[in-house]
Amino acid sequence: MPQVLDTFSRKTGVQLVMVIDVDLQTSGVSKTSNDVSNELDRALLLRLRGLSDIAITDVATASLETYKSSRLLPIEVWSKSGNFRDLVSIAPAEGRRGLRLRTVTDLNATIRELLEDYESILLESGFTLTKQLAQQQLIDHAAVTVTGATDVDSALNSLTKFSRLAGLEYLKFESHVWLENTLFARFQR
């Protein structure tokens, strides 16, 4: 694992982890993040999962990315409508932490409730839930990976556009690392 990943540490509160390409896409032809992600980004996701107490995502992301239970942390899949498509709850078993389905009507109350039980929440979601949480300023930290750029300036430009579109402008840009045509950026409250 590259040393850059070691610089990512446990965060208190809600931390977004997201990958986008230089054109602000979160997925490609396969409709999954595999089209815009790379080995370094996937290693970062695993590192952040290992540092967090629980992961939350939306039903669209979980369904498209074929989420299953994790050995690293419990994963909670949220739906506003209660329609969880083909997903089913998976109880913790055999070294796995479980996959829980939850109908969420009040994002603020649900985050507050989770923070009573979990110190570090990892948000692994698509643009829609990210924007909804950002509108209420419920995201405390963000780790955003930008792939597909030929230089750091174009990656930073895409990052700035993404931050504005996602409503993350209330977070302060903390730092970035440019490695193997991939930008790793961090934001914090």
Secondary structure, DSSP 8 states (H G I E B T S, - for coil): --HHHHT----SEEEEEEEEETTS-S--TTSSGGGT--HHHHHHHHHHHHH-SEEEEEHHHHHHTT----SSS-EEEEESSS--TT---B--BTTB--EEEEE-S-HHHHHHHHHHH-SEEEE---HHHHHHHHHTT---EEEEEEES-SSHHHHHHHHHHHHHHHT-TTSEEEEEEEETTEEEEEEE-
